[in-house]
Amino acid sequence: THLKLSAAHQLCQHLAATQPPLSSRRHSCSSMAERALSPSEFSEYEASQHLFRQIKQAVAAGDERLTDDLLFQVSESIVGPGEDFAKGVIFAAARDRDGLPVLRLLEMGHGVDIFRLVDSDGDSVTHLAAKSQTAETMEFLKQKLQAAEADWNPFEARDSRQKTVMHRAAENLTDHGSTFQWLMFELEADCLTDRDANNNTVIHTAAEFQKAESMQFIKEKMNGVECFKLRGINNMDCSALCCLQ
């Protein structure tokens, strides 16, 4: 169904209020919409990426009418032959560091179940957002799950490499590792010792990518357990990975 203009209008108004006048950008966005590129004109992946960028620009410009028109392209394709194209827009929003405003609108139109969608690499939208976005996105997802009284937990999902959402967040340094730290506070300590297909725990992944502050959080979360001697790929322990940074 067509996303309600008023819903898009509310979010666009909020975003536009925090930015300087963007009349020239609004004109640019509108001109792009006059000839929206379709999946048949180039690869499906490129088409979905292009539409996501158009939506992102329209939202940033505060152009609610254009935003609504572009979102309708997703809505009319979400079921049927264009399903992969529409899902590609959602995946693109999840992969983008600043994609949360678009994810909010997509969730508004299609529900919290969009976070369960899985791409061709086996990554759910939650995995992708955990890898690229900030803690604000995780908090948004938590609130929507509670409001919908969902009976599924996206934070327990694993991708095709058996990586949990925590593994992917451990690879994310956006906003100084805020996503990883937020998940550490929200989830049980045993999530940190979950292993992926390479036998690496979340702690191994964090030791490779995160800064000292996150490693200190891990130490406190594990409450004194000797967590940095766990063996992972190539029988390497976490303390060795920390030294390689």
Secondary structure, 3 states (H helix, E strand, C coil): CCCCHHHHHHHHHHHHHCCCCCHHHHHHHHHHHCCCCCHHHCCHHHHHHHHHHHHHHHHHHCCHHHHHHHHHHHHCCCCCCCHHHHHHHHHHHHHCCCCHHHHHHHHHHHCHHHHHCECCCCCEHHHHHHHHCCHHHHHHHHHHHHHHCCCCCHHHCECCCCCEHHHHHHCCCHHHHHHHHHHHHHCCHHHHHCECCCCCEHHHHHHHHCCHHHHHHHHHHCCCCCHHHCECHHHCEHHHHHHHC
